[in-house]
Protein backbone atom coordinates (compact mmCIF):
# COMPACT_ATOMS: atom_id res chain seq x y z
CA UNK A 1 0.00 0.00 0.00
CA UNK A 2 3.04 2.24 0.10
CA UNK A 3 6.81 2.30 -0.19
CA UNK A 4 9.54 2.99 2.34
CA UNK A 5 13.30 2.65 1.92
CA UNK A 6 16.38 2.90 4.11
CA UNK A 7 19.40 3.90 2.05
CA UNK A 8 23.08 3.60 3.07
CA UNK A 9 22.54 3.05 6.82
CA UNK A 10 26.22 2.21 7.34
CA UNK A 11 27.79 5.57 6.45
CA UNK A 12 25.17 8.15 5.35
CA UNK A 13 21.72 6.94 6.41
CA UNK A 14 18.69 8.37 4.62
CA UNK A 15 15.03 7.38 4.80
CA UNK A 16 12.41 7.66 2.03
CA UNK A 17 8.64 7.30 2.43
CA UNK A 18 5.74 8.01 0.11
CA UNK A 19 2.57 9.75 1.34
CA UNK A 20 -0.28 7.83 -0.32
CA UNK A 21 -2.76 6.09 1.99
CA UNK A 22 -5.16 3.70 0.26
CA UNK A 23 -7.73 1.05 1.17
CA UNK A 24 -9.33 -1.93 -0.52
CA UNK A 25 -12.85 -1.66 -1.92
CA UNK A 26 -14.92 1.19 -3.28
CA UNK A 27 -14.91 4.63 -1.69
CA UNK A 28 -18.16 5.06 0.24
CA UNK A 29 -17.57 8.68 1.22
CA UNK A 30 -19.73 11.47 -0.18
CA UNK A 31 -16.70 13.34 -1.51
CA UNK A 32 -14.80 10.95 -3.77
CA UNK A 33 -12.08 13.37 -4.82
CA UNK A 34 -8.50 13.88 -3.67
CA UNK A 35 -5.82 16.42 -4.59
CA UNK A 36 -2.44 15.05 -5.65
CA UNK A 37 0.39 17.45 -6.58
CA UNK A 38 1.21 15.37 -9.66
CA UNK A 39 -2.32 15.10 -11.07
CA UNK A 40 -4.45 17.78 -9.44
CA UNK A 41 -7.98 16.95 -8.30
CA UNK A 42 -8.83 13.37 -9.26
CA UNK A 43 -11.37 10.72 -8.35
CA UNK A 44 -10.31 8.47 -5.50
CA UNK A 45 -11.45 5.18 -7.01
CA UNK A 46 -9.20 2.77 -8.93
CA UNK A 47 -9.90 -0.56 -10.60
CA UNK A 48 -7.56 -3.51 -10.98
CA UNK A 49 -8.00 -7.25 -11.70
CA UNK A 50 -7.96 -8.07 -7.98
CA UNK A 51 -10.82 -5.64 -7.37
CA UNK A 52 -11.41 -1.95 -6.64
CA UNK A 53 -9.40 0.18 -4.25
CA UNK A 54 -9.40 3.86 -3.39
CA UNK A 55 -7.14 6.65 -2.18
CA UNK A 56 -8.06 7.59 1.37
CA UNK A 57 -5.81 10.61 1.83
CA UNK A 58 -2.22 11.77 2.01
CA UNK A 59 -0.20 11.22 5.17
CA UNK A 60 3.35 11.24 6.49
CA UNK A 61 4.46 7.71 7.29
CA UNK A 62 7.47 8.75 9.34
CA UNK A 63 7.81 9.40 13.07
CA UNK A 64 10.72 11.39 14.48
CA UNK A 65 11.66 10.04 17.88
CA UNK A 66 12.10 12.35 20.90
CA UNK A 67 15.45 13.70 22.13
CA UNK A 68 17.00 13.41 18.65
CA UNK A 69 16.74 9.65 19.06
CA UNK A 70 16.11 8.72 15.44
CA UNK A 71 13.30 8.18 12.96
CA UNK A 72 10.95 5.36 11.92
CA UNK A 73 8.91 4.82 8.73
CA UNK A 74 5.89 2.55 8.32
CA UNK A 75 4.31 0.54 5.50
CA UNK A 76 1.53 -2.02 5.34
CA UNK A 77 -1.57 -2.23 7.53
CA UNK A 78 -2.34 1.20 9.02
CA UNK A 79 -4.42 -0.14 11.91
CA UNK A 80 -1.62 -2.39 13.17
CA UNK A 81 0.96 0.37 12.74
CA UNK A 82 -1.28 2.73 14.72
CA UNK A 83 -1.60 0.18 17.54
CA UNK A 84 2.19 -0.06 17.63
CA UNK A 85 2.53 3.73 17.72
CA UNK A 86 0.07 4.07 20.62
CA UNK A 87 1.84 1.39 22.62
CA UNK A 88 5.27 2.87 21.87
CA UNK A 89 4.06 6.38 22.77
CA UNK A 90 2.69 5.17 26.12
CA UNK A 91 5.92 3.33 26.88
CA UNK A 92 8.05 6.38 26.07
CA UNK A 93 5.84 8.76 28.03
CA UNK A 94 6.04 6.46 31.06
CA UNK A 95 9.81 6.29 30.73
CA UNK A 96 10.08 10.07 30.40
CA UNK A 97 8.20 10.38 33.68
CA UNK A 98 11.40 9.48 35.51
CA UNK A 99 13.99 10.12 32.78
CA UNK A 100 13.00 12.98 30.42
CA UNK A 101 16.21 12.58 28.39
CA UNK A 102 15.73 8.89 27.64
CA UNK A 103 16.01 7.76 24.04
CA UNK A 104 14.29 4.97 22.19
CA UNK A 105 16.48 1.91 21.67
CA UNK A 106 15.95 -1.34 19.78
CA UNK A 107 15.19 -3.23 22.98
CA UNK A 108 12.25 -0.97 23.78
CA UNK A 109 10.84 -1.28 20.24
CA UNK A 110 11.27 -5.06 20.25
CA UNK A 111 9.42 -5.20 23.57
CA UNK A 112 6.45 -3.34 22.08
CA UNK A 113 6.46 -5.49 18.93
CA UNK A 114 6.56 -8.73 20.90
CA UNK A 115 3.57 -7.56 22.91
CA UNK A 116 1.53 -7.19 19.72
CA UNK A 117 1.74 -10.85 18.73
CA UNK A 118 0.79 -11.68 15.13
CA UNK A 119 -0.45 -8.10 14.54
CA UNK A 120 3.21 -7.03 14.37
CA UNK A 121 3.57 -9.06 11.17
CA UNK A 122 0.95 -6.97 9.36
CA UNK A 123 3.14 -3.90 8.93
CA UNK A 124 6.71 -3.03 7.99
CA UNK A 125 9.05 -0.60 9.71
CA UNK A 126 12.43 0.80 8.69
CA UNK A 127 14.41 3.39 10.58
CA UNK A 128 17.56 4.57 12.28
CA UNK A 129 18.12 4.92 16.03
CA UNK A 130 20.67 7.35 17.50
CA UNK A 131 22.14 6.73 20.95
CA UNK A 132 23.49 9.32 23.41
CA UNK A 133 26.95 9.04 21.86
CA UNK A 134 25.69 9.83 18.36
CA UNK A 135 26.06 6.24 17.13
CA UNK A 136 23.46 5.47 14.45
CA UNK A 137 22.04 1.98 14.07
CA UNK A 138 19.46 0.76 11.54
CA UNK A 139 16.23 -0.76 12.79
CA UNK A 140 14.59 -3.25 10.43
CA UNK A 141 11.20 -4.88 10.96
CA UNK A 142 9.68 -6.98 8.18
CA UNK A 143 11.80 -5.66 5.31
CA UNK A 144 10.63 -7.09 1.97
CA UNK A 145 13.80 -6.62 -0.05
CA UNK A 146 17.50 -6.03 0.61
CA UNK A 147 19.80 -4.69 -2.11
CA UNK A 148 23.59 -4.52 -1.81
CA UNK A 149 25.00 -1.58 -3.78
CA UNK A 150 28.48 -0.35 -4.63
CA UNK A 151 27.82 3.30 -3.76
CA UNK A 152 24.91 3.36 -1.30
CA UNK A 153 25.64 0.47 1.05
CA UNK A 154 22.91 -1.96 2.01
CA UNK A 155 19.44 -0.71 1.08
CA UNK A 156 16.20 -1.98 2.62
CA UNK A 157 12.73 -1.71 1.05
CA UNK A 158 9.15 -2.49 2.03
CA UNK A 159 5.68 -1.82 0.65
CA UNK A 160 3.90 -2.21 -2.68
CA UNK A 161 6.41 0.06 -4.41
CA UNK A 162 9.40 -2.09 -3.43
CA UNK A 163 10.16 -3.41 -6.92
CA UNK A 164 9.94 -0.06 -8.68
CA UNK A 165 11.97 1.89 -6.11
CA UNK A 166 14.65 -0.79 -5.68
CA UNK A 167 15.04 -1.02 -9.47
CA UNK A 168 15.58 2.75 -9.59
CA UNK A 169 18.24 2.52 -6.86
CA UNK A 170 20.05 -0.28 -8.72
CA UNK A 171 19.99 1.78 -11.92
CA UNK A 172 21.38 4.85 -10.15
CA UNK A 173 24.04 2.73 -8.45
CA UNK A 174 25.26 1.60 -11.86
CA UNK A 175 25.31 5.19 -13.10
CA UNK A 176 27.22 6.43 -10.05
CA UNK A 177 29.80 3.65 -10.48
CA UNK A 178 30.89 5.38 -13.69
CA UNK A 179 31.74 8.56 -11.72
CA UNK A 180 35.34 8.24 -10.51
CA UNK A 181 35.29 11.22 -8.12
CA UNK A 182 32.15 12.86 -6.73
CA UNK A 183 32.40 16.40 -8.19
CA UNK A 184 29.92 18.21 -5.90
CA UNK A 185 30.75 19.30 -2.36
CA UNK A 186 27.30 20.75 -1.55
CA UNK A 187 25.44 17.45 -1.49
CA UNK A 188 26.49 13.88 -0.73
CA UNK A 189 25.94 11.07 -3.26
CA UNK A 190 23.30 9.49 -1.01
CA UNK A 191 21.41 12.75 -0.51
CA UNK A 192 21.52 13.33 -4.26
CA UNK A 193 20.12 9.85 -4.82
CA UNK A 194 17.19 10.10 -2.40
CA UNK A 195 16.12 13.58 -3.48
CA UNK A 196 16.40 12.61 -7.14
CA UNK A 197 14.27 9.52 -6.53
CA UNK A 198 11.60 11.52 -4.71
CA UNK A 199 11.44 14.12 -7.48
CA UNK A 200 11.49 11.75 -10.46
CA UNK A 201 8.92 9.38 -8.95
CA UNK A 202 6.58 12.35 -8.57
CA UNK A 203 7.27 13.28 -12.20
CA UNK A 204 6.39 9.76 -13.38
CA UNK A 205 2.93 10.20 -11.84
CA UNK A 206 2.21 13.47 -13.64
CA UNK A 207 3.61 12.11 -16.89
CA UNK A 208 1.22 9.14 -16.84
CA UNK A 209 -2.34 8.73 -18.02
CA UNK A 210 -4.37 8.75 -14.84
CA UNK A 211 -6.04 5.43 -14.03
CA UNK A 212 -5.07 3.94 -17.41
CA UNK A 213 -1.32 3.38 -17.60
CA UNK A 214 -0.56 0.11 -15.79
CA UNK A 215 3.10 0.91 -15.15
CA UNK A 216 3.04 3.95 -12.86
CA UNK A 217 3.67 4.34 -9.12
CA UNK A 218 -0.03 4.92 -8.49
CA UNK A 219 -0.93 1.71 -10.31
CA UNK A 220 1.08 -0.06 -7.59
CA UNK A 221 -0.68 1.94 -4.87
CA UNK A 222 2.17 4.18 -3.81
CA UNK A 223 3.18 7.77 -4.49
CA UNK A 224 1.22 10.99 -4.06
CA UNK A 225 4.28 12.72 -2.67
CA UNK A 226 7.60 11.57 -1.19
CA UNK A 227 9.45 12.67 1.92
CA UNK A 228 13.08 12.01 2.74
CA UNK A 229 15.26 12.59 5.78
CA UNK A 230 18.97 12.42 6.52
CA UNK A 231 20.03 10.92 9.84
CA UNK A 232 23.00 12.72 11.36
CA UNK A 233 24.86 12.03 14.59
CA UNK A 234 23.09 14.93 16.31
CA UNK A 235 19.59 14.25 15.00
CA UNK A 236 17.32 14.27 11.97
CA UNK A 237 17.82 16.55 8.97
CA UNK A 238 14.58 17.52 7.24
CA UNK A 239 14.63 17.65 3.47
CA UNK A 240 15.31 21.27 2.47
CA UNK A 241 12.74 23.54 0.87
CA UNK A 242 12.85 23.03 -2.88
CA UNK A 243 11.13 23.67 -6.19
CA UNK A 244 10.32 20.81 -8.56
CA UNK A 245 10.20 22.15 -12.12
CA UNK A 246 8.97 19.81 -14.88
CA UNK A 247 9.39 20.94 -18.48
CA UNK A 248 8.34 19.59 -21.88
CA UNK A 249 10.16 20.22 -25.15
CA UNK A 250 7.85 19.52 -28.09
CA UNK A 251 7.83 20.79 -31.69
CA UNK A 252 10.60 23.29 -30.87
CA UNK A 253 8.47 24.76 -28.09
CA UNK A 254 9.05 24.77 -24.34
CA UNK A 255 6.30 24.22 -21.77
CA UNK A 256 6.13 24.13 -17.99
CA UNK A 257 4.05 21.06 -17.08
CA UNK A 258 4.39 21.08 -13.29
CA UNK A 259 5.83 23.54 -10.79
CA UNK A 260 5.76 22.66 -7.09
CA UNK A 261 7.19 24.23 -3.94
CA UNK A 262 7.80 21.95 -0.99
CA UNK A 263 8.56 23.14 2.54
CA UNK A 264 8.22 21.60 6.02
CA UNK A 265 6.08 23.37 8.62
CA UNK A 266 6.99 22.78 12.26
CA UNK A 267 4.12 22.56 14.79
CA UNK A 268 3.75 25.61 17.02
CA UNK A 269 3.47 23.53 20.18
CA UNK A 270 4.72 19.95 19.69
CA UNK A 271 4.42 19.36 23.47
CA UNK A 272 0.63 19.11 23.05
CA UNK A 273 0.97 15.90 21.04
CA UNK A 274 0.91 12.50 22.72
CA UNK A 275 4.21 11.64 21.12
CA UNK A 276 6.89 14.20 21.98
CA UNK A 277 8.81 14.54 18.75
CA UNK A 278 9.26 16.95 15.85
CA UNK A 279 6.23 15.95 13.80
CA UNK A 280 6.34 18.41 10.89
CA UNK A 281 3.55 19.00 8.39
CA UNK A 282 4.55 18.85 4.73
CA UNK A 283 3.31 21.76 2.63
CA UNK A 284 3.22 21.32 -1.15
CA UNK A 285 2.19 24.33 -3.24
CA UNK A 286 1.39 23.72 -6.90
CA UNK A 287 1.83 26.78 -9.11
CA UNK A 288 1.28 24.98 -12.39
CA UNK A 289 -0.74 21.85 -13.16
CA UNK A 290 -1.49 22.71 -16.81
CA UNK A 291 0.78 23.54 -19.73
CA UNK A 292 2.33 27.01 -19.67
CA UNK A 293 4.36 27.88 -22.77
CA UNK A 294 7.68 29.62 -22.18
CA UNK A 295 9.34 31.44 -25.10
CA UNK A 296 12.68 29.66 -25.59
CA UNK A 297 14.47 32.99 -26.04
CA UNK A 298 13.43 34.00 -22.51
CA UNK A 299 15.84 31.38 -21.14
CA UNK A 300 18.72 33.59 -22.25
CA UNK A 301 17.59 36.62 -20.25
CA UNK A 302 19.05 37.36 -16.81
CA UNK A 303 15.80 36.10 -15.28
CA UNK A 304 12.64 34.30 -16.35
CA UNK A 305 9.34 35.17 -14.69
CA UNK A 306 6.38 32.78 -14.52
CA UNK A 307 3.18 34.50 -13.36
CA UNK A 308 0.16 32.57 -12.08
CA UNK A 309 -3.24 33.62 -10.78
CA UNK A 310 -4.09 30.48 -8.80
CA UNK A 311 -2.02 28.39 -6.39
CA UNK A 312 -3.20 25.03 -5.06
CA UNK A 313 -1.90 23.40 -1.90
CA UNK A 314 -2.00 20.21 0.09
CA UNK A 315 -0.94 19.87 3.73
CA UNK A 316 0.30 16.42 4.66
CA UNK A 317 0.13 15.49 8.34
CA UNK A 318 1.58 12.37 9.91
CA UNK A 319 -0.71 9.48 9.06
CA UNK A 320 -1.73 8.85 12.68
CA UNK A 321 -2.99 12.40 13.29
CA UNK A 322 -6.53 11.75 12.03
CA UNK A 323 -7.00 8.84 14.44
CA UNK A 324 -7.17 11.35 17.30
CA UNK A 325 -10.03 13.34 15.69
CA UNK A 326 -13.78 12.83 15.34
CA UNK A 327 -14.67 10.72 12.30
CA UNK A 328 -16.71 13.54 10.74
CA UNK A 329 -13.57 15.66 10.19
CA UNK A 330 -12.22 15.17 6.67
CA UNK A 331 -8.45 14.48 6.83
CA UNK A 332 -7.91 15.65 3.23
CA UNK A 333 -6.42 19.12 3.67
CA UNK A 334 -6.15 20.68 0.22
CA UNK A 335 -7.58 23.45 -1.91
CA UNK A 336 -6.93 26.80 -3.57
CA UNK A 337 -4.68 29.00 -1.44
CA UNK A 338 -6.50 32.22 -0.44
CA UNK A 339 -5.01 35.39 -1.90
CA UNK A 340 -4.47 36.89 1.55
CA UNK A 341 -2.40 33.86 2.59
CA UNK A 342 -0.22 34.17 -0.50
CA UNK A 343 0.14 37.92 0.05
CA UNK A 344 1.29 37.30 3.61
CA UNK A 345 3.58 34.34 2.85
CA UNK A 346 5.26 35.93 -0.16
CA UNK A 347 5.05 39.63 0.69
CA UNK A 348 8.83 39.72 0.35
CA UNK A 349 10.64 37.55 -2.20
CA UNK A 350 11.34 34.08 -0.79
CA UNK A 351 14.68 32.76 -2.03
CA UNK A 352 14.86 29.19 -3.33
CA UNK A 353 18.26 27.51 -3.23
CA UNK A 354 17.34 24.02 -4.31
CA UNK A 355 15.65 23.09 -7.61
CA UNK A 356 14.92 19.73 -9.20
CA UNK A 357 14.61 19.79 -12.99
CA UNK A 358 12.96 17.10 -15.09
CA UNK A 359 12.82 17.83 -18.82
CA UNK A 360 10.75 15.61 -21.10
CA UNK A 361 12.06 15.50 -24.66
CA UNK A 362 12.43 12.92 -27.40
CA UNK A 363 10.48 10.43 -25.32
CA UNK A 364 12.88 10.61 -22.38
CA UNK A 365 12.92 12.34 -19.00
CA UNK A 366 16.16 14.16 -18.20
CA UNK A 367 16.68 14.93 -14.52
CA UNK A 368 19.13 17.21 -12.73
CA UNK A 369 19.35 18.66 -9.24
CA UNK A 370 20.60 22.18 -8.53
CA UNK A 371 21.82 23.46 -5.15
CA UNK A 372 23.06 26.88 -4.05
CA UNK A 373 24.22 27.55 -0.49
CA UNK A 374 25.97 30.19 1.61
CA UNK A 375 26.59 33.39 -0.35
CA UNK A 376 25.73 31.97 -3.76
CA UNK A 377 22.99 33.68 -5.73
CA UNK A 378 19.60 32.03 -5.33
CA UNK A 379 18.28 29.76 -8.07
CA UNK A 380 14.79 31.27 -7.90
CA UNK A 381 12.48 33.36 -5.78
CA UNK A 382 8.74 33.66 -5.22
CA UNK A 383 6.77 36.82 -4.52
CA UNK A 384 3.08 37.79 -4.51
CA UNK A 385 2.24 41.19 -6.03
CA UNK A 386 -1.02 42.77 -7.19
CA UNK A 387 -2.97 39.52 -6.97
CA UNK A 388 -0.38 37.50 -8.89
CA UNK A 389 2.20 34.99 -7.70
CA UNK A 390 5.47 35.39 -9.57
CA UNK A 391 8.09 32.65 -9.70
CA UNK A 392 11.39 34.06 -10.96
CA UNK A 393 14.05 31.69 -12.28
CA UNK A 394 17.58 33.08 -12.28
CA UNK A 395 20.53 32.18 -14.51
CA UNK A 396 21.65 29.34 -12.26
CA UNK A 397 18.44 27.59 -13.23
CA UNK A 398 17.74 28.79 -16.77
CA UNK A 399 21.27 28.14 -18.05
CA UNK A 400 21.08 24.58 -16.77
CA UNK A 401 17.82 24.15 -18.68
CA UNK A 402 19.51 25.46 -21.83
CA UNK A 403 22.47 23.12 -21.30
CA UNK A 404 20.31 20.04 -20.78
CA UNK A 405 18.16 20.77 -23.84
CA UNK A 406 21.23 21.41 -25.98
CA UNK A 407 23.04 18.24 -24.93
CA UNK A 408 20.03 15.98 -25.43
CA UNK A 409 18.65 17.41 -28.66
CA UNK A 410 18.74 15.11 -31.69
GIGIPE-V67049 format. One record per helix or strand of 3 or more residues. SS is the DSSP state (a for helix, b for strand). FROM is the first residue (numbers start at 1). TO is the last residue. Records with the same first field share a line. If there is no record, write none. Layout:
BEGIN
SS=FROM-TO  FROM-TO
END
This chain:
BEGIN
b=3-7  14-18  20-24  33-36  40-43  45-48  51-58  62-64  70-76  123-130  136-141  145-148  154-159  226-232  235-238  242-250  253-265  281-288  292-294  303-308  312-316  333-336  350-352  354-361  364-371  380-385  388-394
a=78-96  106-122  162-177  189-206  218-220  270-272  296-300  321-324  339-345  395-408
END
